[in-house]
């Protein structure tokens, strides 16, 4: 992708997702993800109805009349976007590849965080950490994140969610809002998920295509494994083949949902031909 085409794509995604975050997600995001706690703001004279537990006895003694401490919500948060860039993300049969939906969802979340003056960071992963952008504020930083999501070429096509979660725990010492975007056609991350979810507020966003859920009966078909590149001849008329595949796929989906929910994390499912806007809004409203 040349620079001109890339900038055009970034601009298109910015216009679409910024409008969503400005009009829809800003307020929902703010009410869903509260600040870290209360921070001291000032001391003022006691007013009827103030909580007596907030009286500042030192200042009260000095002025011989009651003064209270005023606290305000400490708003600044850090959002980490953890996005799967493995081979299986470059699959799509209707309108968009899964990777394109990942980019749009991530951009919408990033602009929502930007509106709230929060920091945003990015981890791109396959079965290794492909890229890490430390959290920062600002529009130019968000546009850089979108650029990377659009044009990054991963070294590996495989997936290891556990590696991404371990890396997250290593680089983020303070609590962060974390969105993990993947199709989650993987296993072996339940234990690392438990550890990461103790420190961070994590939500898994599973992005999938409806054609992945089952194999249609089309005769003998050559298929390529997106992650290994292996070519296989598959007899799709065989009920056993189709049912084994459906079971394999459903097992991965169940593993994802159980691993996240049992750790206290949130889950959102977004199909490539559905509106991710409704899914995100519904999730924010349920949590808010």
Order of alpha helices (4+ residues) and beta strands (2+ residues): alpha-alpha-beta-alpha-beta-beta-alpha-beta-beta-alpha-alpha-beta-alpha-beta-beta-beta-alpha-beta-alpha
